[in-house]
Amino acid sequence: MKTETDLTNVNVNMARRSFLRYAGAGVAGIGLLSVASSCHKDHNVAPTAGVTDVGSGDIGILNFAYALEQLEAAFYLQVIATPYANMPSIELAYLTDIRDHEVCHREFFKAALGTSAIKGLTPDFSKIDFTSRTSVLGVAKAFEDLGVTAYDGIAYNIQNAAYLSIAGSIVSVEARHAALIGNLITQGNFVSSDQVDTNGLNISNKPSVVLAGANAYLKTKVSANSFS
C-alpha cells in the first residue's frame, strides 16, 4: 500500500511531466532548460543579509517566478492535506487541480533553473486557519491575484522569447485559478475591480509590491533588488 508520502511524490512527478508536455518540452521547453541551466545568477545589487535575492536578468525573473510558485505549491499542498471543515467534493476537486498545477509550475522552474535556482523557501502559514473555508479561500485569492499581477508586472523585462512564451502560458493558468477562487468566494464574481481595470486589462504590480505580500507568508524572505 502506498503511503501518503508516496502518493505526494507520485502527484509531483505526474504534475511535472504533464507541465513539461504542456509547455512544449520537445521544442521551446528543451531550449529553456538548456539555456537556463547553463546560466548563473548575476547580482548587480548588494544582497541584504538574511534575505534571498532572486538575481538579475532573465534568470532573476525565473527565480522571482520560482519563489512565488514555491509559496503557492506549499499552500495548496497543505490545503489538500488538511481540508477545511465540510469541504464539498467539488471544491476538493477544484483545489486539488490547482495544487497539481502549482506543484508542476514549481518543479518546472526548479528544473529549468538548475544550479541557478534560489534555495528552497520555508513558508510561514501561522496566520492561516486551514480549518476555515473563509480563511483558506481568502488567502487563495490573495495568492492567485498576487501571482497574476507579478507576471504581468515583470514580463516586459524578459529578453528571451522562450522564457516569455512560458511565462505567458503560466500566467494564463494563474488567471483561471484567480477567476475560479473569486467565484467560489462570491458566486458570479469571477472577476472584480481589484483584478481587472476599467480598460479590461489585468492589474499588474512591481516585484517589490508582490514580494511585500509574499514575504508575509515566508520565513525565508525574498528580494528582487534588480527589478524594484
C-alpha positions as CSV (number, residue, x, y, z in Angstrom):
1,M,0.0,0.0,0.0
2,K,1.3,3.4,-0.9
3,T,1.9,5.9,2.0
4,E,0.9,9.5,1.9
5,T,4.5,10.5,1.1
6,D,4.5,8.0,-1.8
7,L,1.2,9.5,-3.2
8,T,2.6,13.0,-2.8
9,N,5.7,12.1,-4.8
10,V,3.6,10.5,-7.5
11,N,1.5,13.6,-7.8
12,V,4.6,15.8,-8.0
13,N,6.1,13.6,-10.7
14,M,2.9,13.3,-12.7
15,A,2.3,17.1,-12.5
16,R,5.8,17.9,-13.6
17,R,5.6,15.5,-16.6
18,S,2.2,17.0,-17.6
19,F,3.5,20.5,-17.5
20,L,6.6,19.7,-19.5
21,R,4.4,18.3,-22.2
22,Y,2.0,21.3,-21.9
23,A,4.9,23.8,-22.1
24,G,6.3,22.2,-25.2
25,A,9.3,20.5,-23.8
26,G,10.0,18.9,-27.2
27,V,10.7,22.4,-28.7
28,A,10.8,25.6,-26.6
29,G,10.9,23.8,-23.3
30,I,14.1,22.0,-24.0
31,G,15.7,25.2,-25.2
32,L,14.6,26.9,-21.9
33,L,16.0,24.1,-19.8
34,S,19.4,24.0,-21.6
35,V,19.9,27.8,-21.7
36,A,18.7,28.3,-18.1
37,S,20.9,25.5,-16.7
38,S,24.0,27.0,-18.3
39,C,23.4,30.4,-16.8
40,H,24.3,31.7,-13.4
41,K,22.8,34.3,-11.1
42,D,24.1,37.8,-11.7
43,H,23.7,40.1,-8.7
44,N,24.2,43.8,-9.6
45,V,22.9,45.0,-6.2
46,A,24.5,44.1,-2.9
47,P,22.3,41.4,-1.2
48,T,20.6,42.1,2.2
49,A,21.8,39.8,5.0
50,G,19.4,37.1,5.7
51,V,17.4,37.7,2.6
52,T,17.4,35.6,-0.6
53,D,17.7,37.8,-3.7
54,V,16.4,36.4,-7.0
55,G,19.3,37.9,-9.0
56,S,19.1,39.9,-12.3
57,G,18.3,39.5,-16.0
58,D,16.1,36.6,-17.3
59,I,17.4,34.2,-14.6
60,G,16.4,36.7,-11.9
61,I,12.9,36.8,-13.4
62,L,12.7,33.0,-13.5
63,N,13.8,32.9,-9.9
64,F,11.2,35.5,-9.0
65,A,8.5,33.3,-10.5
66,Y,10.0,30.2,-8.8
67,A,9.8,31.9,-5.4
68,L,6.1,32.6,-5.9
69,E,5.4,29.1,-7.2
70,Q,7.1,27.6,-4.2
71,L,4.8,29.6,-1.9
72,E,1.7,28.7,-3.8
73,A,2.5,25.0,-4.1
74,A,3.3,24.8,-0.4
75,F,-0.1,26.4,0.4
76,Y,-2.2,24.2,-1.7
77,L,-0.4,21.0,-0.6
78,Q,-1.4,22.0,3.0
79,V,-4.9,22.8,1.9
80,I,-5.4,19.3,0.4
81,A,-3.5,17.6,3.2
82,T,-5.8,19.2,5.8
83,P,-9.1,20.1,4.1
84,Y,-11.2,22.8,5.7
85,A,-14.3,21.7,7.6
86,N,-17.1,20.2,5.5
87,M,-15.3,20.9,2.2
88,P,-17.6,19.9,-0.6
89,S,-16.3,17.3,-3.0
90,I,-16.4,19.7,-5.9
91,E,-14.3,22.2,-4.1
92,L,-11.8,19.5,-3.1
93,A,-11.6,18.5,-6.8
94,Y,-11.0,22.2,-7.8
95,L,-8.4,22.8,-5.2
96,T,-6.7,19.5,-5.9
97,D,-6.4,20.5,-9.6
98,I,-4.9,23.9,-8.6
99,R,-2.5,22.1,-6.3
100,D,-1.3,19.9,-9.1
101,H,-0.8,23.0,-11.4
102,E,1.2,24.9,-8.8
103,V,3.4,21.9,-8.0
104,C,4.2,21.4,-11.6
105,H,4.9,25.1,-12.1
106,R,7.3,24.9,-9.1
107,E,9.0,21.8,-10.4
108,F,9.3,23.2,-13.9
109,F,11.2,26.3,-12.7
110,K,13.4,24.3,-10.4
111,A,14.4,22.0,-13.3
112,A,14.8,24.9,-15.7
113,L,17.0,26.9,-13.4
114,G,19.2,24.0,-12.3
115,T,22.2,25.3,-10.4
116,S,21.0,28.9,-10.9
117,A,17.9,28.3,-8.8
118,I,17.4,30.1,-5.5
119,K,17.2,27.8,-2.4
120,G,14.0,26.1,-1.3
121,L,11.9,28.6,0.7
122,T,10.3,27.9,4.0
123,P,6.7,29.1,4.3
124,D,5.1,30.6,7.4
125,F,1.4,29.8,7.4
126,S,0.8,30.6,11.1
127,K,-1.7,33.4,10.1
128,I,-3.9,31.0,8.1
129,D,-6.7,28.9,9.7
130,F,-6.7,25.9,7.5
131,T,-9.9,24.6,9.1
132,S,-11.8,27.7,7.9
133,R,-13.2,27.9,4.3
134,T,-13.2,31.7,4.6
135,S,-9.6,31.8,5.7
136,V,-8.3,29.4,3.1
137,L,-10.2,30.8,0.1
138,G,-9.3,34.4,1.2
139,V,-5.6,33.5,1.2
140,A,-6.0,31.5,-2.1
141,K,-7.5,34.6,-3.7
142,A,-4.6,36.8,-2.4
143,F,-2.0,34.3,-3.7
144,E,-3.6,33.9,-7.1
145,D,-4.2,37.6,-7.6
146,L,-0.6,38.2,-6.5
147,G,0.7,35.7,-9.0
148,V,-1.1,37.3,-11.9
149,T,-0.1,40.8,-11.1
150,A,3.5,39.5,-10.6
151,Y,3.9,38.0,-14.0
152,D,2.2,41.0,-15.7
153,G,4.4,43.4,-13.8
154,I,7.7,41.9,-14.7
155,A,7.2,40.2,-18.1
156,Y,8.3,43.3,-20.1
157,N,11.8,42.8,-18.7
158,I,12.1,39.3,-20.3
159,Q,14.7,39.2,-23.1
160,N,14.5,35.5,-24.1
161,A,11.5,34.7,-26.3
162,A,11.2,31.1,-24.9
163,Y,11.0,32.5,-21.4
164,L,8.3,34.9,-22.4
165,S,6.3,32.1,-24.0
166,I,6.5,30.0,-20.8
167,A,5.6,33.0,-18.6
168,G,2.5,33.7,-20.8
169,S,1.5,30.0,-20.6
170,I,1.7,30.1,-16.8
171,V,0.1,33.4,-16.1
172,S,-2.9,32.4,-18.2
173,V,-3.4,29.4,-15.9
174,E,-2.9,31.5,-12.8
175,A,-5.7,33.9,-14.1
176,R,-8.0,30.9,-14.5
177,H,-7.3,30.0,-10.8
178,A,-8.0,33.5,-9.7
179,A,-11.3,33.6,-11.5
180,L,-12.4,30.3,-10.0
181,I,-11.4,31.2,-6.5
182,G,-13.2,34.5,-6.8
183,N,-16.3,32.6,-7.9
184,L,-16.1,30.2,-5.0
185,I,-16.0,33.1,-2.6
186,T,-18.9,35.0,-4.2
187,Q,-21.0,33.2,-6.8
188,G,-20.9,35.1,-10.1
189,N,-17.9,37.2,-9.1
190,F,-15.3,35.6,-11.4
191,V,-13.6,38.9,-11.9
192,S,-13.5,42.0,-9.8
193,S,-12.2,45.6,-9.9
194,D,-9.1,44.6,-7.9
195,Q,-8.2,42.1,-10.6
196,V,-9.1,43.8,-13.9
197,D,-9.1,47.6,-14.5
198,T,-11.7,49.6,-16.4
199,N,-9.9,49.0,-19.6
200,G,-10.4,45.3,-19.3
201,L,-6.7,44.7,-18.5
202,N,-5.2,42.6,-15.7
203,I,-3.8,44.8,-12.9
204,S,0.0,44.5,-12.5
205,N,2.4,45.1,-9.6
206,K,6.1,45.8,-9.3
207,P,8.1,43.0,-7.8
208,S,8.7,45.0,-4.6
209,V,4.9,45.1,-4.1
210,V,4.4,41.5,-4.9
211,L,7.2,40.3,-2.5
212,A,5.9,42.5,0.3
213,G,2.7,40.4,0.1
214,A,4.5,37.1,-0.4
215,N,7.1,37.7,2.4
216,A,4.3,37.9,4.9
217,Y,3.9,34.1,4.4
218,L,7.6,33.2,4.1
219,K,10.1,32.6,6.9
220,T,12.8,32.9,4.2
221,K,12.4,36.4,2.9
222,V,12.9,37.2,-0.8
223,S,14.0,40.4,-2.6
224,A,14.3,41.4,-6.2
225,N,16.6,44.3,-5.9
226,S,17.4,44.4,-9.7
227,F,13.7,44.9,-10.5
228,S,12.3,47.1,-7.7
